[in-house]
Amino acid sequence: MIMHASEYKPIVTFTLAHYAKRTSIFGLARLGLDRRPLARTPGLRFWRLLGVGRFDGRADLQRYGLFIVWNSLNALQQFEAQSPVMRRIHQYADEVWTVHMQPVRWHGAWGKRDPFAEMAPIAPPDLGPWVILTRATIRPSRLHAFLGAVPAVAECLLEEPELIKSVGIGEVPLLCIGTLSLWHSLPAIMAFAYGPAPHIEVVHRTRQERWYSEEFFARLRPVASMGTWDGVNPLPGLQDPYVIP
């Protein structure tokens, strides 16, 4: 069997699983129980099991996320085909969506690490879609100010016409949190980042008042989208998951 060179390129994945109420306790339990098998999985560079939150600050106890940076597409394929972690997700979740991505631009740290260390950024695509990943550790003394600013920013975000989907993610409730959002185009992302008054005000306040002890931001190019999120594949038409440029 001849291996394509792309199978040895690093790749990033995010999986969002939704559980029915009767099985949601299983998803919550896996946030703790899956840590050991993931730590022993060959080919992982970086991984995080993630809770999911609504933009009103409440936890969504029926959704959970899995973010992984892989040494190679080959390692990812083996995980998806053989891992008991993925087998249990597909067995118990009533909906699963996974996106494969390549980082275009990023800065900051996540848990004092660069998740994409030693990865070469790819050239920005001419067209969308795009994935935006944010993650921050909130200083406890700034938590009240942060929570007070979230509703107005969330309202602006959800009104963006070129926003496809968005979800809040976190490791520690309220303190170690972030977002993953899907967008049709980069101009729309830039317009939101520097346009709506509530968002740009929060950006300025985070710097002036030092809300975060750590933050991470990344723009990524999605290269494959599998499964469904709220009943549909939010990124239809992407190329075969095992053909990476």
JOBELRA-V364945 format. One record per residue. N is the residue number from 1. RES is the residue in three letters. D_LAST is the distance of its C-alpha to the last C-alpha in Angstrom with 1 decimal. Layout:
n:N res:RES d_last:D_LAST
n:N res:RES d_last:D_LAST
//
This chain:
n:1 res:MET d_last:19.9
n:2 res:ILE d_last:17.0
n:3 res:MET d_last:14.2
n:4 res:HIS d_last:10.6
n:5 res:ALA d_last:9.5
n:6 res:SER d_last:6.7
n:7 res:GLU d_last:10.0
n:8 res:TYR d_last:11.4
n:9 res:LYS d_last:9.2
n:10 res:PRO d_last:11.4
n:11 res:ILE d_last:11.0
n:12 res:VAL d_last:13.7
n:13 res:THR d_last:15.7
n:14 res:PHE d_last:18.7
n:15 res:THR d_last:21.2
n:16 res:LEU d_last:24.2
n:17 res:ALA d_last:27.1
n:18 res:HIS d_last:30.3
n:19 res:TYR d_last:33.5
n:20 res:ALA d_last:36.7
n:21 res:LYS d_last:39.7
n:22 res:ARG d_last:41.2
n:23 res:THR d_last:38.2
n:24 res:SER d_last:37.1
n:25 res:ILE d_last:39.1
n:26 res:PHE d_last:36.8
n:27 res:GLY d_last:33.8
n:28 res:LEU d_last:35.8
n:29 res:ALA d_last:36.9
n:30 res:ARG d_last:33.4
n:31 res:LEU d_last:32.6
n:32 res:GLY d_last:35.0
n:33 res:LEU d_last:34.9
n:34 res:ASP d_last:31.2
n:35 res:ARG d_last:31.0
n:36 res:ARG d_last:32.3
n:37 res:PRO d_last:30.0
n:38 res:LEU d_last:26.9
n:39 res:ALA d_last:28.1
n:40 res:ARG d_last:28.4
n:41 res:THR d_last:25.0
n:42 res:PRO d_last:23.0
n:43 res:GLY d_last:19.7
n:44 res:LEU d_last:20.5
n:45 res:ARG d_last:20.3
n:46 res:PHE d_last:21.7
n:47 res:TRP d_last:23.1
n:48 res:ARG d_last:25.5
n:49 res:LEU d_last:27.5
n:50 res:LEU d_last:28.4
n:51 res:GLY d_last:31.2
n:52 res:VAL d_last:30.8
n:53 res:GLY d_last:33.2
n:54 res:ARG d_last:34.3
n:55 res:PHE d_last:34.6
n:56 res:ASP d_last:38.4
n:57 res:GLY d_last:38.2
n:58 res:ARG d_last:38.8
n:59 res:ALA d_last:36.8
n:60 res:ASP d_last:35.2
n:61 res:LEU d_last:36.4
n:62 res:GLN d_last:34.6
n:63 res:ARG d_last:31.0
n:64 res:TYR d_last:29.2
n:65 res:GLY d_last:25.7
n:66 res:LEU d_last:23.6
n:67 res:PHE d_last:21.1
n:68 res:ILE d_last:19.2
n:69 res:VAL d_last:16.9
n:70 res:TRP d_last:15.8
n:71 res:ASN d_last:15.6
n:72 res:SER d_last:12.9
n:73 res:LEU d_last:11.5
n:74 res:ASN d_last:14.4
n:75 res:ALA d_last:16.9
n:76 res:LEU d_last:15.9
n:77 res:GLN d_last:16.3
n:78 res:GLN d_last:19.7
n:79 res:PHE d_last:20.8
n:80 res:GLU d_last:20.2
n:81 res:ALA d_last:22.0
n:82 res:GLN d_last:24.8
n:83 res:SER d_last:25.5
n:84 res:PRO d_last:28.9
n:85 res:VAL d_last:27.6
n:86 res:MET d_last:25.2
n:87 res:ARG d_last:27.8
n:88 res:ARG d_last:30.5
n:89 res:ILE d_last:28.4
n:90 res:HIS d_last:27.9
n:91 res:GLN d_last:31.5
n:92 res:TYR d_last:33.2
n:93 res:ALA d_last:31.0
n:94 res:ASP d_last:31.7
n:95 res:GLU d_last:28.3
n:96 res:VAL d_last:24.9
n:97 res:TRP d_last:21.7
n:98 res:THR d_last:18.5
n:99 res:VAL d_last:15.4
n:100 res:HIS d_last:12.2
n:101 res:MET d_last:11.1
n:102 res:GLN d_last:9.7
n:103 res:PRO d_last:12.6
n:104 res:VAL d_last:13.1
n:105 res:ARG d_last:16.8
n:106 res:TRP d_last:19.5
n:107 res:HIS d_last:23.0
n:108 res:GLY d_last:25.8
n:109 res:ALA d_last:26.4
n:110 res:TRP d_last:26.5
n:111 res:GLY d_last:29.4
n:112 res:LYS d_last:29.8
n:113 res:ARG d_last:26.2
n:114 res:ASP d_last:22.9
n:115 res:PRO d_last:20.6
n:116 res:PHE d_last:17.6
n:117 res:ALA d_last:19.6
n:118 res:GLU d_last:17.9
n:119 res:MET d_last:14.4
n:120 res:ALA d_last:12.9
n:121 res:PRO d_last:12.4
n:122 res:ILE d_last:9.4
n:123 res:ALA d_last:10.8
n:124 res:PRO d_last:12.5
n:125 res:PRO d_last:11.4
n:126 res:ASP d_last:14.1
n:127 res:LEU d_last:15.2
n:128 res:GLY d_last:15.5
n:129 res:PRO d_last:15.7
n:130 res:TRP d_last:15.9
n:131 res:VAL d_last:17.1
n:132 res:ILE d_last:19.9
n:133 res:LEU d_last:21.3
n:134 res:THR d_last:24.7
n:135 res:ARG d_last:27.0
n:136 res:ALA d_last:30.5
n:137 res:THR d_last:33.6
n:138 res:ILE d_last:36.6
n:139 res:ARG d_last:39.8
n:140 res:PRO d_last:42.5
n:141 res:SER d_last:44.9
n:142 res:ARG d_last:42.4
n:143 res:LEU d_last:41.7
n:144 res:HIS d_last:44.3
n:145 res:ALA d_last:43.1
n:146 res:PHE d_last:39.4
n:147 res:LEU d_last:40.5
n:148 res:GLY d_last:42.7
n:149 res:ALA d_last:39.8
n:150 res:VAL d_last:37.3
n:151 res:PRO d_last:38.9
n:152 res:ALA d_last:38.9
n:153 res:VAL d_last:35.2
n:154 res:ALA d_last:34.2
n:155 res:GLU d_last:36.2
n:156 res:CYS d_last:34.5
n:157 res:LEU d_last:31.0
n:158 res:LEU d_last:31.8
n:159 res:GLU d_last:33.2
n:160 res:GLU d_last:30.0
n:161 res:PRO d_last:29.2
n:162 res:GLU d_last:25.4
n:163 res:LEU d_last:25.2
n:164 res:ILE d_last:23.7
n:165 res:LYS d_last:24.7
n:166 res:SER d_last:25.8
n:167 res:VAL d_last:27.3
n:168 res:GLY d_last:29.2
n:169 res:ILE d_last:28.4
n:170 res:GLY d_last:30.6
n:171 res:GLU d_last:31.7
n:172 res:VAL d_last:35.3
n:173 res:PRO d_last:36.9
n:174 res:LEU d_last:37.4
n:175 res:LEU d_last:36.7
n:176 res:CYS d_last:33.1
n:177 res:ILE d_last:31.2
n:178 res:GLY d_last:28.2
n:179 res:THR d_last:26.3
n:180 res:LEU d_last:22.9
n:181 res:SER d_last:22.6
n:182 res:LEU d_last:20.3
n:183 res:TRP d_last:20.7
n:184 res:HIS d_last:20.1
n:185 res:SER d_last:19.8
n:186 res:LEU d_last:20.0
n:187 res:PRO d_last:23.5
n:188 res:ALA d_last:24.8
n:189 res:ILE d_last:23.8
n:190 res:MET d_last:25.4
n:191 res:ALA d_last:28.4
n:192 res:PHE d_last:29.0
n:193 res:ALA d_last:28.6
n:194 res:TYR d_last:31.1
n:195 res:GLY d_last:33.1
n:196 res:PRO d_last:35.1
n:197 res:ALA d_last:38.1
n:198 res:PRO d_last:37.9
n:199 res:HIS d_last:34.4
n:200 res:ILE d_last:35.0
n:201 res:GLU d_last:38.3
n:202 res:VAL d_last:36.8
n:203 res:VAL d_last:34.3
n:204 res:HIS d_last:37.3
n:205 res:ARG d_last:39.4
n:206 res:THR d_last:36.8
n:207 res:ARG d_last:37.1
n:208 res:GLN d_last:40.8
n:209 res:GLU d_last:41.9
n:210 res:ARG d_last:39.3
n:211 res:TRP d_last:38.4
n:212 res:TYR d_last:35.5
n:213 res:SER d_last:35.8
n:214 res:GLU d_last:32.1
n:215 res:GLU d_last:29.1
n:216 res:PHE d_last:25.4
n:217 res:PHE d_last:23.1
n:218 res:ALA d_last:19.3
n:219 res:ARG d_last:17.1
n:220 res:LEU d_last:13.9
n:221 res:ARG d_last:11.1
n:222 res:PRO d_last:11.4
n:223 res:VAL d_last:8.7
n:224 res:ALA d_last:11.5
n:225 res:SER d_last:15.2
n:226 res:MET d_last:17.8
n:227 res:GLY d_last:21.6
n:228 res:THR d_last:23.9
n:229 res:TRP d_last:25.3
n:230 res:ASP d_last:28.8
n:231 res:GLY d_last:28.6
n:232 res:VAL d_last:25.5
n:233 res:ASN d_last:21.7
n:234 res:PRO d_last:21.3
n:235 res:LEU d_last:17.7
n:236 res:PRO d_last:18.1
n:237 res:GLY d_last:15.8
n:238 res:LEU d_last:12.4
n:239 res:GLN d_last:10.2
n:240 res:ASP d_last:11.0
n:241 res:PRO d_last:10.8
n:242 res:TYR d_last:9.7
n:243 res:VAL d_last:6.6
n:244 res:ILE d_last:3.8
n:245 res:PRO d_last:0.0
//
